[in-house]
Amino acid sequence: MNSTNKVPLSAKSAYWKCIESKIENERLHHSRFIISPLGIGQANTLGIAMRRASLGELEGTCITSAKFEKIIHEYSTVVGIQESVHDTLINLKEIVLRSNSSEIQKAYISIIGPGEITAQDIILPPSIEIIDPAYHIATLTKKIHLNIELRIERDRGYRRQNIVKSQDGNFPLNAVFMPIRNVNYSIHCFESHDKKIMKEMLLLEIWTNGSITPREAIYEASRSLINLFIPFLHAENGEKIYGMGNINESNALSCSVLPPMSIQVDQMAKEVTFRHIFIDQLELPPRAYNCLKRINVHTISDLLDYSQDDLMKIKNFGIKSVEQVLEALWKRFGISLPRKT
């Protein structure tokens, strides 16, 4: 799904725009954004700041401990449970949750076997949502009653629990609160409209675990950076800055359609994006895919250098393969190859 909304960064005509957004599965969301035009050096400054803020400043919610009834050792094997206690704890640790509450909360699993236990079997407070209800926790092979009490917290970063013996079957978990899977950025230079000044464009890619969207991550990371710099906007004697009203978050989140970016910037965005998208995403049949790889066509940008006639000249690349490539390009990106070079 592509977004056409453009949001201003400053009064100097810089905009950010979502150029591609995709949900791989419930636990993996991916989006690409461009920010342009920027002055020389600004893209690197912004890219570093956004990457660090996204990975280190955003809060997430996860299970931080689990308490089992009548089980006192992490490496116990319980009759009637296919997994060991240790394996069950690992599965509980990987469950992705969404919540805006900063309070420590409790959840419960109370189920009678036989059968599979999944995340949807967790009894949660109303303020918490499970991102992937089908995620596997354990398998009960006999008619036993399993009771687990879970502790849920919201924080940021990574929390490593102290290596201590569990008490009364309560097992602390190393908690990964980060909702961001990965952040990459690249910088691309181009000439301004009058061809006298060089400008930069920042391409920012964000992967999340599904508890927030990449667009929400952009907003939260930006707000975190702004909050960090606010003290520097005040005078040394602590005077307040006048004339700055309260920011309405709902307005900040809204994405009104603004005047279109320059044709030059849009074209640059497409070229940069296609250089970072591999032909694997076209999901071509093996014959067509292997022929393209053999002639060093690895990205969509590489493929766009060829016409339909050029493809026909490739060894073992027939009319059917050309049609498959054209159909995939049009279906995935809405583009077609010319008939002649």
N, C-alpha and C positions, 0 to 999 in steps of 0.2 A: 504494500500500500504506500503510495507516494503522497507527500504533503506539499501543498502549494502555499501554505501560510508562511509569511515572512515577518520577523519581529525585529524592530530596530534595536541596535546596541547603543548608539549614541547619536548625538545631533550631527555627527560628521558622516552621515549616510552609510554607515556600516550596518549590515543586516545578517541575521542568522536564519537559516532555512533547513528544514528537514527534507532531504532529497530521497531517502529510502527508509522504510520501516518494515520490519518483518518479525513475526512470531514463529520461531522455530518449533517451540513446544511451550507448555505451561511454565517451564523453569528456565527458558532462554528467550529473551527478547533482544532484538538488535536494531539499531538505527544509525544512519549516517547523517551528519549535519555539516553544513558549510557556514563559515563566518567570513564575510568579505564586503567591501574591500578594506584591507588593513594596511597600515604603513609598514615599512621595512623594519623587522624586528618585533613588531607587535604580535604576530601570529605565534611565534615561539613563546613569548611571555604568557599569552592567553592559553596556549595549549598546555604548557607545563602546569599552570595554576589550575585549570579545569581538570586535568588528569589527577593531580594530587588531591584536590578537593573531592572529586567523585569517589576516589578509592579510600580516602581517609576520613572524610568529614560526614558522610551520609550515615544515618542511623538505620538499623534494621532490627528485626525481632526474631528470636529463636529460642529453642529449648535449652536451658542451662543445667538442668539436673533431672534425674528420674529416680523415683523411689518404688522399689518392688516389694511386694508382700512375701515374707518368708524366704527371701533370697539375700544372702549376705556377702557373696563373693562375685566379683565382676566376671570371672571366668567359669562360673558354675554352668553346668548343663542340666536343664530341668526336663524331667520326663514329661512328654506331651508337648514340648516346644521344639520345633525343628532347629531353630537357631540357638546359639549360645547367648548368654546374657550380654556378653561383649558385642556380638554382632547386632543384637537388638538395639543396644545403645548407639552404635554407629549409625544405624538406620534412623533412629530418632533424631540424631544430631543433624542429619541431612534434610529434614523436613523444612520446607520454606513456608514462613508465616508472614502475614501482613497485619499490622496494627499501628495505630497512632497513639496508643496509650503508653505513658512512661511508667505506669505502675507495674510492680511485680505481680504476676497473676499465676493462677494454677489451672491445670487441665487434668483430665483423667481418662484412663482407658480401663474399662470394665467389660469383659467379654468372655463368653463360654464357648469353648471349641466343640468339635473340630472346625477349622476354617482358617482363611487368611485374614490377618489383621492389616488394615491399610490406614492411611492418615485420616480417612473419613470416619473412622471408628473413634477418633479422639473427641471427647466431650469438652468443648471449648467455651470460654466466656463469649458473650455477644460481640465484644469489641475486636475479636481476633478472627482472621480468615485464613483458611488453608489454601495455598496456591495450587497444589497438585494432590487432590483427594485420593487418587489411586496409588500413591506412593507406598511401596511395600514396607512393613515394619517387622512382621514375624508370621510364622505359620504354626497354628495349633493342630497337632496330629491326634489329640485325644480329647475327651470331654473333661477338660479342666477349666477352672475359673481363674483368669489372669487379671490382676489388678495392678495398675501402674499410676502413680501420681507424678505429674510433670510440673516443673517450674519454668515459667516463661518470662523473659525479660527483654527490654529494648535498650540498645546501646549502640556504640560505634566501634569499628575496628575488630580486633581479635583478642579474646580473653582466654588465657591458658590457666586452667585450674591447678591449684597446688596438688602435688602428688601425695595424697594422704589416704589412709584407709577409710573406706566408706563406713558410715554408721547407720545401723538399722535398715540396711538395704537401700540407702540413699547414695546414688552415684552421680557426682558432678561431671559435667561434659565440657570439653573445650569448645567455646562458643565462637562462631564466625558470624558476626552481626552484619558484615558488609553486604549490601544488596547488589553491588556492582561486581560482575564477573571479570570484566576487562575493559580498558579504555586505551584506544590508540589514536594518535593524531599525526598528520603530515602537513607540510607547508609547501605551497605552490605559488610561484611568482608569475606575474603577468604585467604587461604594459597598460597604463591607464588609457582612457579614451583618446586623449590628445597625444599619446605615445611619448610623453616627456618625463613622466614619473612612473617608477616601478611600484607596483602594489603587491600585496600578499593575500592569499586565501588560505584559511585554515580548514582542513577536512578532519572532522572529529567523529570517531566511531565509538559507540557505547554498547556493551552487552550487560543486561541485568538478569537477575534470577527470577523475574516475574513478579516480585513483591512491589516493585515500582516500574514504571515505563521509562525508557530512555529520555523521553521528553520531561518527565517529572524529575529525573536525575539531573538534567541540565538546569532546571529551575532551582532545585535544592542546593546543588553545588554552587551556583551563582549567588544565591542568597547567603550561603555560608561564607563565601569570599567577601561579600559586601559587609557582613557583620564583623569580619576580622579587621577590615580597614576603617570602619567607622571611628574608632578612637583617634586615628591619625587626622580625621577631619575636624577635630575639636582643637581649640587653642590650648596652649600648655597649661594655662590656669584653669582649665576645665570648663570654659564658657561653652554654652550650647550654641549650636548653629541655628540661626533664625531663618524663617522663610521656607523650612522643609517640613511639609505636612506629613501626616501618616500615610503610609503606602497601603492601599487596599490590596490584599493578596489575591482576591478573586479577580481584580483588574489585571494584576501582574500575570496571572495564569492565562488570561484570555488571549487568544491569538487572532486579532483582527487582520483582515486581508489588507495589506498596504500596497501602495503603488509598486508595480513590478520592478525587480532589479534590472540592471542594464542587460541588454542582450549579450554583451561581451562576458559579463560575469556568469550568466546562465550557461553560456556555451563552454566556458572554462570549467564550470562545475561538472558538466556532463563528461567532458574529456577526462578530468581527474577521476571521476567516479568509475568510468569504464576501464581505466587502467588498473583499478583495484578489484574488479569483479572478474573472477575466473570463469572460463567456459563450462566448468563443472555445473554451474547453476542453470545452464540450459537443459541439463538432463537429456543429452543426446544419446542415441543408440551407440553401442560400442564402435561400430564401423566408422560412422561419421566422426565421433570423438577422437578415435585413434589417428585418423587421417589428418585432422587438424593439429593434433599434438605433434605429429611427425614433421610438419612444416613450421613448427615453433609458433603456432597460434595458441597462446595460453590464456589470454584475457579477451574480454569483449572489445577492448580497444584494438587489439591485434586483428580481430576478426573484421572490424569495420574498415580495415585497410584493403579488404578484398571486395571485388564485385561478384555478382552471380556468375559471370563468365569466367572469372579467375578461379572460382571454386570448381567449375566444371573441368578445368584443366588439371586439377589435382589427381594424381594417380589413385585409382580405385574409388574415386569420389564421383558417383553417378548422379542422375537427375533426382532420384529418390532422396539421396543424402542432402542435396541442395535444398529440396523442399522441406526436409526436416529441420535444417538450420534456419531457413527463413521463417517457418512456423514458430519455432522456439524463440527467435529474436522478437518477432511481433507480439507473441503472447506474453513474454516476460518483460520486454522493455518498450514495446510499441514502436520499433524501428525496423526498417527494411534495407537490404543491400541494393545498390544500383545495378542495372543490367550491364553497363559498360564502365570501364575504368576511365 
